[in-house]
Amino acid sequence: MIFQDPFASLNPRMRVGEIVAEPLAIHEPELGKKERLERAEAMFRRVGLESNALKRYPHEFSGGQRQRIGVARALILQPQLVVADEPVSALDVSVGAQVLLLLQELQREFGLTYVFISHSLPVVAQIATRIAVMRAGKLVELGEAEQLLRPAYSAIYERPDRGGAGDCPPVALFLPLKFLPFTSVPIGDICCRRARITGQRCV
């Protein structure tokens, strides 16, 4: 898993080499310390960090570098599925863009599947192939990224205009096009915004 806050997710009392190698000590105990550190060094280089930084502590790195350390730790066991919880929301825009490009490169290289959690539509548009939209803990939309990121759809998930609700009910159900056959998910004025944009019924 790749965490939202790269600094909080790293043990400040451990050297980063030990942090990245720790999953190997737990899940592949047959490996010696030297082998674990060699694997950590190789993964460090793959995420764009210098191998001579393995003996440094988390506070000695920038935010983007710490997130790269988190990515290295998440991939050290060569998983098929990685959960990324808002991995770039705590980073500057330019640094976050670099991390996103790195994640895409690693996905192609290792054949990874990401469960990528984000509130940012531009970030979602860059990395997602399928999108699930949640509200109040409920799944309200599921579909291909191309479909859900069309202008008529993506505008719905921007902040609604609170001043022009018109005669829309305060709580309503939108009947989706072809995605989920659910029957009752209250999504409030998002429904009415969608109805105005797409011409669908809001009931």
N, CA, C and O of each residue as an XYZ file, in Angstrom:
812
protein
N       0.837     -1.189      0.000
C       0.000      0.000      0.000
C       0.879      1.248      0.000
O       1.936      1.287      0.629
N       0.411      2.269     -0.725
C       1.095      3.561     -0.740
C       0.200      4.542      0.008
O      -0.970      4.698     -0.340
N       0.733      5.201      1.025
C      -0.078      6.016      1.912
C      -0.110      7.479      1.471
O       0.721      7.931      0.684
N      -1.087      8.197      1.998
C      -1.285      9.598      1.624
C      -0.161     10.493      2.128
O       0.366     11.316      1.380
N       0.202     10.333      3.387
C       1.234     11.178      3.995
C       2.547     10.412      4.010
O       2.717      9.512      4.833
N       3.471     10.739      3.135
C       4.699      9.945      3.049
C       5.549     10.025      4.304
O       6.254      9.067      4.620
N       5.507     11.138      5.033
C       6.341     11.253      6.227
C       5.761     10.450      7.383
O       6.494      9.752      8.083
N       4.445     10.545      7.588
C       3.805      9.828      8.685
C       3.856      8.311      8.484
O       3.767      7.552      9.450
N       3.997      7.876      7.246
C       3.986      6.435      6.977
C       5.360      5.789      7.142
O       5.487      4.569      7.040
N       6.389      6.599      7.396
C       7.742      6.073      7.544
C       8.200      6.203      8.992
O       8.028      7.255      9.610
N       8.774      5.152      9.525
C       9.257      5.150     10.903
C      10.473      6.079     11.019
O      11.509      5.807     10.413
N      10.364      7.173     11.790
C      11.481      8.137     11.852
C      12.722      7.589     12.533
O      13.792      8.187     12.424
N      12.607      6.459     13.236
C      13.750      5.892     13.948
C      14.500      4.847     13.124
O      15.522      4.318     13.559
N      13.980      4.556     11.926
C      14.620      3.550     11.078
C      15.264      4.222      9.872
O      14.756      5.215      9.353
N      16.377      3.672      9.440
C      16.969      4.123      8.195
C      16.076      3.653      7.041
O      15.415      2.619      7.133
N      16.069      4.427      5.963
C      15.126      4.122      4.893
C      15.426      2.779      4.225
O      14.511      2.124      3.725
N      16.671      2.369      4.209
C      17.003      1.046      3.686
C      16.332     -0.051      4.492
O      15.829     -1.026      3.933
N      16.326      0.112      5.810
C      15.666     -0.863      6.678
C      14.154     -0.841      6.476
O      13.497     -1.881      6.527
N      13.598      0.372      6.242
C      12.161      0.496      6.034
C      11.733     -0.252      4.780
O      10.755     -0.998      4.793
N      12.477     -0.045      3.694
C      12.123     -0.694      2.428
C      12.334     -2.205      2.506
O      11.577     -2.969      1.907
N      13.356     -2.635      3.238
C      13.668     -4.065      3.326
C      12.814     -4.795      4.354
O      12.769     -6.025      4.348
N      12.134     -4.065      5.238
C      11.374     -4.710      6.316
C      10.333     -5.719      5.828
O      10.222     -6.788      6.428
N       9.553     -5.433      4.755
C       8.599     -6.462      4.288
C       9.276     -7.773      3.905
O       8.685     -8.841      4.061
N      10.513     -7.704      3.406
C      11.238     -8.926      3.066
C      11.582     -9.718      4.321
O      11.516    -10.947      4.324
N      11.948     -9.012      5.387
C      12.274     -9.703      6.647
C      11.063    -10.426      7.204
O      11.202    -11.467      7.845
N       9.861     -9.877      6.963
C       8.635    -10.474      7.485
C       8.136    -11.609      6.596
O       7.773    -12.676      7.092
N       8.118    -11.381      5.293
C       7.481    -12.324      4.374
C       8.448    -13.267      3.669
O       8.030    -14.291      3.129
N       9.728    -12.934      3.668
C      10.733    -13.824      3.077
C      11.888    -13.980      4.058
O      13.007    -13.551      3.775
N      11.623    -14.596      5.218
C      12.635    -14.676      6.286
C      13.862    -15.493      5.912
O      14.887    -15.421      6.590
N      13.766    -16.274      4.832
C      14.922    -17.072      4.427
C      16.037    -16.211      3.839
O      17.177    -16.662      3.724
N      15.713    -14.975      3.467
C      16.727    -14.074      2.922
C      17.612    -13.530      4.039
O      17.132    -13.205      5.125
N      18.889    -13.437      3.764
C      19.805    -12.832      4.722
C      19.732    -11.314      4.669
O      19.133    -10.754      3.751
N      20.330    -10.652      5.635
C      20.301     -9.187      5.689
C      20.932     -8.576      4.447
O      20.433     -7.583      3.918
N      22.036     -9.169      3.977
C      22.718     -8.642      2.802
C      21.815     -8.722      1.572
O      21.752     -7.777      0.785
N      21.116     -9.845      1.407
C      20.227    -10.008      0.257
C      19.067     -9.027      0.324
O      18.654     -8.467     -0.692
N      18.543     -8.825      1.533
C      17.435     -7.876      1.679
C      17.862     -6.470      1.295
O      17.138     -5.762      0.595
N      19.037     -6.070      1.752
C      19.510     -4.727      1.441
C      19.838     -4.575     -0.041
O      19.667     -3.494     -0.605
N      20.311     -5.654     -0.681
C      20.574     -5.595     -2.120
C      19.277     -5.410     -2.892
O      19.228     -4.644     -3.854
N      18.215     -6.113     -2.470
C      16.914     -5.945     -3.113
C      16.388     -4.521     -2.894
O      15.837     -3.907     -3.808
N      16.563     -4.009     -1.680
C      16.116     -2.651     -1.372
C      16.887     -1.632     -2.207
O      16.315     -0.654     -2.689
N      18.185     -1.868     -2.373
C      19.013     -0.953     -3.167
C      18.554     -0.934     -4.619
O      18.488      0.130     -5.236
N      18.237     -2.101     -5.167
C      17.771     -2.174     -6.551
C      16.436     -1.454     -6.713
O      16.217     -0.762     -7.707
N      15.548     -1.615     -5.740
C      14.248     -0.951     -5.818
C      14.400      0.555     -5.636
O      13.670      1.336     -6.246
N      15.347      0.957     -4.800
C      15.635      2.384     -4.624
C      16.006      3.011     -5.956
O      15.490      4.065     -6.328
N      16.898      2.357     -6.662
C      17.322      2.895     -7.957
C      16.157      2.925     -8.942
O      16.049      3.844     -9.753
N      15.291      1.923     -8.870
C      14.184      1.863     -9.827
C      13.188      3.000     -9.634
O      12.564      3.441    -10.599
N      13.030      3.481     -8.400
C      12.080      4.576     -8.158
C      12.758      5.946     -8.251
O      12.151      6.965     -7.923
N      14.006      5.967     -8.695
C      14.668      7.239     -8.959
C      15.442      7.816     -7.796
O      15.664      9.026     -7.747
N      15.861      6.974     -6.849
C      16.637      7.446     -5.710
C      18.041      6.856     -5.750
O      18.254      5.772     -6.292
N      18.981      7.569     -5.180
C      20.361      7.096     -5.147
C      20.509      5.986     -4.112
O      19.981      6.084     -3.004
N      21.228      4.935     -4.480
C      21.385      3.803     -3.557
C      22.198      4.178     -2.325
O      22.082      3.520     -1.291
N      23.031      5.236     -2.415
C      23.828      5.619     -1.241
C      22.990      6.328     -0.178
O      23.506      6.700      0.876
N      21.682      6.517     -0.460
C      20.797      7.157      0.517
C      20.141      6.146      1.459
O      19.353      6.527      2.325
N      20.457      4.882      1.298
C      19.810      3.842      2.102
C      20.052      4.012      3.599
O      19.234      3.576      4.410
N      21.158      4.637      3.973
C      21.497      4.760      5.385
C      20.983      6.051      6.019
O      21.251      6.328      7.188
N      20.246      6.834      5.242
C      19.698      8.078      5.777
C      18.339      7.837      6.421
O      17.726      6.786      6.239
N      17.878      8.837      7.183
C      16.596      8.757      7.882
C      15.523      9.541      7.104
O      15.855     10.416      6.304
N      14.250      9.229      7.338
C      13.177      9.871      6.557
C      13.201     11.397      6.556
O      12.890     12.023      5.543
N      13.574     12.004      7.701
C      13.535     13.471      7.773
C      14.572     14.137      6.876
O      14.521     15.349      6.665
N      15.505     13.364      6.352
C      16.544     13.919      5.494
C      16.124     13.998      4.023
O      16.914     14.401      3.168
N      14.871     13.609      3.732
C      14.398     13.594      2.350
C      13.278     14.615      2.160
O      12.631     15.034      3.119
N      13.065     15.001      0.920
C      11.928     15.871      0.589
C      10.643     15.042      0.543
O      10.680     13.813      0.610
N       9.507     15.733      0.429
C       8.233     15.034      0.385
C       8.128     14.075     -0.785
O       7.659     12.948     -0.629
N       8.565     14.519     -1.966
C       8.520     13.649     -3.137
C       9.426     12.446     -2.997
O       9.067     11.343     -3.408
N      10.602     12.648     -2.418
C      11.522     11.528     -2.200
C      10.956     10.543     -1.192
O      11.106      9.331     -1.349
N      10.302     11.061     -0.153
C       9.685     10.156      0.837
C       8.594      9.309      0.196
O       8.448      8.128      0.512
N       7.825      9.920     -0.711
C       6.786      9.134     -1.359
C       7.392      8.078     -2.274
O       6.839      6.986     -2.410
N       8.500      8.384     -2.890
C       9.202      7.375     -3.691
C       9.685      6.223     -2.805
O       9.671      5.064     -3.221
N      10.110      6.550     -1.584
C      10.491      5.498     -0.633
C       9.275      4.630     -0.316
O       9.378      3.405     -0.248
N       8.119      5.278     -0.122
C       6.898      4.529      0.123
C       6.533      3.627     -1.044
O       6.072      2.504     -0.844
N       6.739      4.117     -2.267
C       6.482      3.297     -3.451
C       7.433      2.101     -3.485
O       7.018      0.983     -3.790
N       8.705      2.335     -3.171
C       9.687      1.247     -3.150
C       9.295      0.185     -2.133
O       9.382     -1.010     -2.415
N       8.866      0.612     -0.963
C       8.441     -0.344      0.064
C       7.228     -1.148     -0.398
O       7.142     -2.350     -0.150
N       6.280     -0.469     -1.078
C       5.072     -1.152     -1.532
C       5.371     -2.201     -2.597
O       4.646     -3.189     -2.717
N       6.444     -1.989     -3.378
C       6.740     -2.882     -4.500
C       7.825     -3.905     -4.208
O       8.097     -4.767     -5.044
N       8.445     -3.828     -3.043
C       9.592     -4.683     -2.766
C       9.235     -6.171     -2.791
O      10.091     -7.007     -3.076
N       7.973     -6.505     -2.493
C       7.524     -7.904     -2.500
C       6.958     -8.322     -3.850
O       6.436     -9.429     -3.986
N       7.056     -7.455     -4.843
C       6.569     -7.724     -6.187
C       5.087     -8.119     -6.198
O       4.731     -9.195     -6.678
N       4.232     -7.248     -5.670
C       2.802     -7.571     -5.623
C       2.163     -7.408     -6.999
O       2.738     -6.793     -7.898
N       0.965     -7.968     -7.148
C       0.183     -7.771     -8.365
C      -0.809     -6.625     -8.197
O      -1.198     -5.987     -9.174
N      -1.216     -6.365     -6.956
C      -2.192     -5.317     -6.653
C      -1.600     -4.350     -5.637
O      -1.046     -4.770     -4.621
N      -1.719     -3.051     -5.913
C      -1.243     -2.019     -4.996
C      -2.384     -1.049     -4.726
O      -3.007     -0.542     -5.658
N      -2.658     -0.791     -3.446
C      -3.637      0.213     -3.054
C      -2.898      1.520     -2.822
O      -1.984      1.587     -2.000
N      -3.295      2.560     -3.548
C      -2.664      3.876     -3.421
C      -3.703      4.851     -2.879
O      -4.637      5.232     -3.585
N      -3.534      5.249     -1.627
C      -4.510      6.106     -0.959
C      -4.070      7.569     -1.064
O      -3.229      8.024     -0.289
N      -4.637      8.297     -2.017
C      -4.296      9.708     -2.219
C      -2.770      9.918     -2.236
O      -2.267     10.743     -1.473
N      -2.033      9.202     -3.073
C      -0.576      9.222     -2.971
C       0.090     10.529     -3.370
O       1.265     10.732     -3.063
N      -0.630     11.427     -4.050
C      -0.001     12.688     -4.470
C      -0.678     13.916     -3.871
O      -0.272     15.040     -4.167
N      -1.702     13.731     -3.035
C      -2.446     14.886     -2.522
C      -1.624     15.735     -1.561
O      -1.903     16.924     -1.409
N      -0.618     15.157     -0.910
C       0.211     15.909      0.036
C       1.441     16.523     -0.627
O       2.278     17.119      0.051
N       1.553     16.382     -1.952
C       2.743     16.847     -2.663
C       2.429     18.082     -3.499
O       1.274     18.327     -3.848
N       3.459     18.854     -3.817
C       3.309     19.946     -4.760
C       2.857     19.400     -6.109
O       3.068     18.225     -6.409
N       2.235     20.250     -6.920
C       1.686     19.798     -8.195
C       2.763     19.186     -9.082
O       2.566     18.108     -9.642
N       3.897     19.864     -9.213
C       4.948     19.368    -10.100
C       5.541     18.059     -9.586
O       5.811     17.144    -10.364
N       5.741     17.976     -8.274
C       6.287     16.751     -7.683
C       5.269     15.618     -7.801
O       5.630     14.482     -8.108
N       3.986     15.936     -7.554
C       2.948     14.930     -7.688
C       2.862     14.389     -9.098
O       2.636     13.195     -9.291
N       3.044     15.264    -10.103
C       3.015     14.819    -11.500
C       4.151     13.844    -11.790
O       3.972     12.876    -12.530
N       5.322     14.102    -11.202
C       6.454     13.197    -11.389
C       6.179     11.834    -10.758
O       6.526     10.798    -11.325
N       5.554     11.842     -9.580
C       5.222     10.577     -8.910
C       4.185      9.807     -9.719
O       4.273      8.584     -9.833
N       3.201     10.512    -10.282
C       2.210      9.842    -11.125
C       2.860      9.186    -12.338
O       2.525      8.056    -12.691
N       3.785      9.892    -12.972
C       4.490      9.307    -14.114
C       5.283      8.074    -13.697
O       5.333      7.083    -14.426
N       5.898      8.140    -12.524
C       6.632      6.982    -12.010
C       5.693      5.798    -11.801
O       6.018      4.672    -12.177
N       4.524      6.051    -11.200
C       3.562      4.974    -10.970
C       3.111      4.339    -12.281
O       2.938      3.122    -12.356
N       2.922      5.153    -13.305
C       2.520      4.613    -14.606
C       3.638      3.771    -15.226
O       3.371      2.725    -15.817
N       4.886      4.226    -15.092
C       6.015      3.452    -15.609
C       6.120      2.102    -14.896
O       6.325      1.065    -15.527
N       5.976      2.135    -13.571
C       6.075      0.896    -12.793
C       4.920     -0.044    -13.115
O       5.089     -1.263    -13.119
N       3.760      0.518    -13.381
C       2.608     -0.307    -13.737
C       2.878     -1.077    -15.028
O       2.599     -2.272    -15.118
N       3.418     -0.385    -16.016
C       3.729     -1.051    -17.287
C       4.854     -2.077    -17.111
O       4.809     -3.164    -17.687
N       5.851     -1.723    -16.317
C       7.018     -2.602    -16.170
C       6.695     -3.868    -15.402
O       7.148     -4.951    -15.773
N       5.915     -3.744    -14.332
C       5.650     -4.891    -13.456
C       4.256     -5.493    -13.636
O       3.902     -6.452    -12.951
N       3.471     -4.937    -14.548
C       2.124     -5.469    -14.760
C       1.217     -5.276    -13.561
O       0.454     -6.176    -13.209
N       1.291     -4.113    -12.930
C       0.558     -3.862    -11.689
C      -0.885     -3.461    -11.957
O      -1.216     -2.900    -13.002
N      -1.728     -3.766    -10.985
C      -3.081     -3.219    -10.930
C      -3.140     -2.285     -9.731
O      -2.756     -2.665     -8.624
N      -3.621     -1.058     -9.948
C      -3.746     -0.094     -8.868
C      -5.208      0.068     -8.456
O      -6.095      0.162     -9.304
N      -5.445      0.099     -7.155
C      -6.684      0.658     -6.620
C      -6.288      2.044     -6.143
O      -5.705      2.201     -5.070
N      -6.609      3.044     -6.946
C      -6.099      4.400     -6.751
C      -7.223      5.274     -6.193
O      -8.227      5.507     -6.866
N      -7.052      5.748     -4.982
C      -8.070      6.557     -4.309
C      -7.702      8.026     -4.447
O      -6.584      8.423     -4.118
N      -8.636      8.831     -4.930
C      -8.340     10.242     -5.148
C      -9.618     11.059     -5.187
O     -10.679     10.556     -5.558
N      -9.507     12.345     -4.796
C     -10.598     13.302     -4.935
C     -10.367     14.235     -6.127
O     -11.197     15.101     -6.403
N      -9.255     14.067     -6.825
C      -8.880     14.980     -7.904
C      -9.208     14.366     -9.264
O      -8.642     13.338     -9.636
N     -10.116     14.993    -10.000
C     -10.450     14.483    -11.326
C      -9.271     14.519    -12.301
O      -9.102     13.566    -13.063
N      -8.444     15.576    -12.313
C      -7.285     15.538    -13.216
C      -6.351     14.367    -12.928
O      -5.820     13.754    -13.854
N      -6.149     14.054    -11.656
C      -5.300     12.914    -11.295
C      -5.949     11.614    -11.762
O      -5.287     10.755    -12.344
N      -7.243     11.478    -11.504
C      -7.972     10.279    -11.932
C      -7.900     10.126    -13.445
O      -7.694      9.024    -13.953
N      -8.070     11.240    -14.169
C      -8.057     11.188    -15.628
C      -6.709     10.712    -16.159
O      -6.647     10.078    -17.213
N      -5.631     11.013    -15.438
C      -4.298     10.654    -15.918
C      -4.003      9.176    -15.729
O      -3.278      8.591    -16.534
N      -4.546      8.557    -14.687
C      -4.072      7.219    -14.336
C      -5.124      6.123    -14.444
O      -4.769      4.948    -14.535
N      -6.413      6.474    -14.436
C      -7.457      5.452    -14.316
C      -7.912      4.924    -15.668
O      -7.941      5.657    -16.656
N      -8.269      3.642    -15.700
C      -8.941      3.049    -16.852
C     -10.403      2.745    -16.530
O     -11.261      2.777    -17.412
N     -10.676      2.452    -15.262
C     -12.052      2.292    -14.780
C     -12.204      3.115    -13.506
O     -11.267      3.237    -12.717
N     -13.389      3.675    -13.318
C     -13.610      4.583    -12.198
C     -14.841      4.145    -11.419
O     -15.884      3.836    -11.996
N     -14.701      4.127    -10.103
C     -15.832      3.929     -9.204
C     -15.989      5.204     -8.387
O     -15.029      5.686     -7.786
N     -17.187      5.742     -8.367
C     -17.480      6.973     -7.626
C     -18.235      6.598     -6.353
O     -19.223      5.865     -6.392
N     -17.747      7.120     -5.216
C     -18.392      6.836     -3.933
C     -18.864      8.124     -3.289
O     -18.253      9.180     -3.450
N     -19.964      8.016     -2.555
C     -20.462      9.146     -1.766
C     -21.059      8.598     -0.485
O     -21.885      7.686     -0.513
N     -20.637      9.160      0.638
C     -21.123      8.723      1.950
C     -20.953      7.221      2.132
O     -21.812      6.550      2.704
N     -19.828      6.702      1.635
C     -19.527      5.286      1.824
C     -20.254      4.347      0.900
O     -20.145      3.131      1.055
N     -21.003      4.874     -0.069
C     -21.762      4.032     -0.988
C     -21.238      4.211     -2.410
O     -20.860      5.308     -2.820
N     -21.226      3.113     -3.142
C     -20.831      3.155     -4.541
C     -22.006      3.655     -5.368
O     -23.066      3.029     -5.390
N     -21.819      4.786     -6.050
C     -22.930      5.378     -6.798
C     -22.689      5.360     -8.307
O     -23.606      5.654     -9.074
N     -21.503      5.029     -8.739
C     -21.217      5.028    -10.177
C     -20.026      4.134    -10.449
O     -19.075      4.110     -9.668
N     -20.070      3.406    -11.540
C     -18.964      2.542    -11.934
C     -18.954      2.448    -13.449
O     -19.980      2.150    -14.060
N     -17.817      2.696    -14.052
C     -17.753      2.612    -15.504
C     -16.356      2.853    -16.031
O     -15.420      3.097    -15.270
N     -16.230      2.782    -17.336
C     -14.954      3.051    -17.991
C     -14.592      4.524    -17.832
O     -15.468      5.388    -17.809
N     -13.301      4.802    -17.724
C     -12.850      6.180    -17.517
C     -13.289      7.083    -18.659
O     -13.693      8.222    -18.423
N     -13.218      6.598    -19.885
C     -13.607      7.420    -21.037
C     -15.046      7.895    -20.913
O     -15.365      9.026    -21.280
N     -15.923      7.025    -20.392
C     -17.334      7.374    -20.280
C     -17.560      8.376    -19.153
O     -18.248      9.380    -19.337
N     -16.979      8.101    -17.986
C     -17.254      8.946    -16.831
C     -16.513     10.281    -16.865
O     -16.869     11.202    -16.130
N     -15.503     10.395    -17.696
C     -14.757     11.651    -17.762
C     -15.179     12.526    -18.943
O     -14.537     13.540    -19.221
N     -16.246     12.146    -19.636
C     -16.794     13.050    -20.650
C     -17.270     14.327    -19.968
O     -17.664     14.281    -18.802
N     -17.246     15.468    -20.660
C     -17.633     16.743    -20.025
C     -18.976     16.701    -19.323
O     -19.125     17.276    -18.244
N     -19.961     16.030    -19.914
C     -21.290     15.998    -19.302
C     -21.284     15.252    -17.986
O     -22.137     15.490    -17.130
N     -20.318     14.340    -17.813
C     -20.243     13.593    -16.568
C     -19.316     14.252    -15.566
O     -19.669     14.406    -14.397
N     -18.126     14.643    -16.018
C     -17.144     15.149    -15.064
C     -17.620     16.436    -14.405
O     -17.253     16.711    -13.262
N     -18.425     17.228    -15.098
C     -18.941     18.450    -14.493
C     -19.804     18.149    -13.288
O     -19.919     18.968    -12.376
N     -20.412     16.974    -13.284
C     -21.295     16.593    -12.179
C     -20.516     16.455    -10.882
O     -21.044     16.748     -9.810
N     -19.269     16.013    -10.966
C     -18.501     15.738     -9.765
C     -17.673     16.926     -9.314
O     -16.929     16.822     -8.339
N     -17.788     18.058    -10.005
C     -17.228     19.285     -9.483
C     -18.175     19.818     -8.413
O     -19.280     19.303     -8.245
N     -17.748     20.834     -7.702
C     -18.573     21.345     -6.620
C     -19.890     21.909     -7.167
O     -19.857     22.801     -8.015
N     -21.040     21.420     -6.710
C     -22.314     21.879     -7.246
C     -22.566     23.355     -6.940
O     -22.057     23.896     -5.958
N     -23.357     23.992     -7.796
C     -23.778     25.366     -7.578
C     -24.923     25.360     -6.575
O     -26.034     24.937     -6.895
N     -24.653     25.825     -5.370
C     -25.658     25.743     -4.311
C     -26.798     26.739     -4.504
O     -27.835     26.637     -3.849
N     -26.603     27.709     -5.412
C     -27.622     28.747     -5.524
C     -28.686     28.478     -6.558
O     -29.631     29.262     -6.651
N     -28.595     27.411     -7.349
C     -29.546     27.227     -8.437
C     -30.206     25.880     -8.443
O     -30.330     25.257     -9.498
N     -30.636     25.410     -7.287
C     -31.224     24.076     -7.215
C     -32.590     24.011     -7.869
O     -33.038     22.927     -8.243
N     -33.275     25.162     -8.020
C     -34.575     25.166     -8.675
C     -35.581     24.323     -7.916
O     -35.720     24.443     -6.699
N     -36.280     23.469     -8.649
C     -37.299     22.655     -8.004
C     -36.808     21.247     -7.699
O     -37.610     20.341     -7.469
N     -35.490     21.061     -7.698
C     -34.954     19.733     -7.399
C     -35.198     19.385     -5.944
O     -35.053     20.250     -5.081
N     -35.560     18.161     -5.646
C     -35.756     17.759     -4.252
C     -34.432     17.745     -3.507
O     -33.388     17.575     -4.137
N     -34.433     17.917     -2.185
C     -33.185     17.948     -1.421
C     -32.448     16.624     -1.446
O     -31.218     16.611     -1.391
N     -33.160     15.509     -1.527
C     -32.538     14.197     -1.626
C     -33.182     13.489     -2.805
O     -34.407     13.391     -2.872
N     -32.382     12.998     -3.729
C     -32.952     12.410     -4.931
C     -32.120     11.226     -5.382
O     -30.998     11.032     -4.915
N     -32.665     10.444     -6.278
C     -31.988      9.280     -6.833
C     -31.832      9.470     -8.326
O     -32.811      9.709     -9.033
N     -30.601      9.365     -8.809
C     -30.381      9.413    -10.246
C     -30.365      7.994    -10.785
O     -29.699      7.124    -10.225
N     -31.081      7.755    -11.852
C     -31.065      6.451    -12.493
C     -29.934      6.439    -13.510
O     -30.071      7.068    -14.559
N     -28.805      5.743    -13.248
C     -27.642      5.817    -14.121
C     -27.910      5.190    -15.479
O     -28.882      4.458    -15.666
N     -27.019      5.497    -16.426
C     -27.228      5.039    -17.790
C     -27.108      3.523    -17.902
O     -28.091      2.830    -18.161
N     -25.898      3.019    -17.705
C     -25.699      1.581    -17.937
C     -24.752      0.961    -16.916
O     -24.116     -0.058    -17.187
N     -24.661      1.580    -15.739
C     -23.609      1.126    -14.847
C     -24.110      0.181    -13.755
O     -23.919     -1.031    -13.854
N     -24.738      0.713    -12.734
C     -25.087     -0.115    -11.589
C     -26.591     -0.284    -11.469
O     -27.321      0.705    -11.533
N     -27.077     -1.508    -11.297
C     -28.513     -1.724    -11.143
C     -28.959     -1.569     -9.698
O     -29.748     -2.373     -9.201
N     -28.452     -0.526     -9.010
C     -28.875     -0.324     -7.636
C     -30.199      0.434     -7.637
O     -30.589      1.012     -8.652
N     -30.878      0.429     -6.511
C     -32.220      0.993     -6.472
C     -32.360      2.208     -5.593
O     -33.250      3.025     -5.832
N     -31.525      2.368     -4.590
C     -31.707      3.535     -3.720
C     -30.377      3.995     -3.150
O     -29.866      3.417     -2.191
N     -29.831      5.020     -3.736
C     -28.623      5.648     -3.224
C     -28.880      7.144     -3.168
O     -28.877      7.796     -4.213
N     -29.102      7.717     -1.985
C     -29.374      9.156     -1.920
C     -28.126      9.953     -2.212
O     -27.138      9.833     -1.487
N     -28.141     10.747     -3.232
C     -26.955     11.525     -3.579
C     -27.269     13.013     -3.702
O     -26.473     13.770     -4.257
N     -28.428     13.438     -3.187
C     -28.722     14.847     -3.042
C     -28.676     15.622     -4.345
O     -29.099     15.129     -5.391
N     -28.148     16.867     -4.270
C     -28.238     17.741     -5.435
C     -27.284     17.351     -6.542
O     -27.346     17.929     -7.627
N     -26.386     16.371     -6.305
C     -25.583     15.860     -7.411
C     -26.504     15.294     -8.476
O     -26.256     15.454     -9.671
N     -27.578     14.625     -8.038
C     -28.548     14.067     -8.969
C     -29.129     15.151     -9.852
O     -29.207     14.987    -11.069
N     -29.534     16.249     -9.254
C     -30.191     17.298    -10.013
C     -29.222     17.969    -10.962
O     -29.594     18.362    -12.067
N     -27.975     18.101    -10.530
C     -26.959     18.690    -11.414
C     -26.757     17.794    -12.621
O     -26.670     18.274    -13.751
N     -26.681     16.493    -12.382
C     -26.524     15.545    -13.474
C     -27.730     15.609    -14.415
O     -27.582     15.588    -15.637
N     -28.914     15.685    -13.830
C     -30.123     15.695    -14.650
C     -30.148     16.906    -15.564
O     -30.530     16.801    -16.730
N     -29.735     18.073    -15.032
C     -29.740     19.273    -15.856
C     -28.730     19.178    -16.989
O     -28.970     19.669    -18.092
N     -27.567     18.525    -16.700
C     -26.507     18.477    -17.704
C     -26.789     17.409    -18.766
O     -26.562     17.637    -19.955
N     -27.274     16.263    -18.342
C     -27.394     15.130    -19.258
C     -28.795     14.922    -19.794
O     -28.989     14.151    -20.734
N     -29.773     15.596    -19.215
C     -31.142     15.402    -19.660
C     -31.791     14.157    -19.091
O     -32.854     13.749    -19.558
N     -31.174     13.542    -18.090
C     -31.749     12.360    -17.462
C     -32.850     12.767    -16.476
O     -32.982     13.934    -16.108
N     -33.630     11.770    -16.063
C     -34.659     12.033    -15.057
C     -34.078     12.022    -13.670
O     -33.230     11.190    -13.346
N     -34.528     12.934    -12.859
C     -34.146     12.982    -11.449
C     -35.428     12.723    -10.661
O     -36.340     13.549    -10.682
N     -35.509     11.582     -9.965
C     -36.769     11.217     -9.312
C     -36.617     11.112     -7.810
O     -37.585     10.813     -7.111
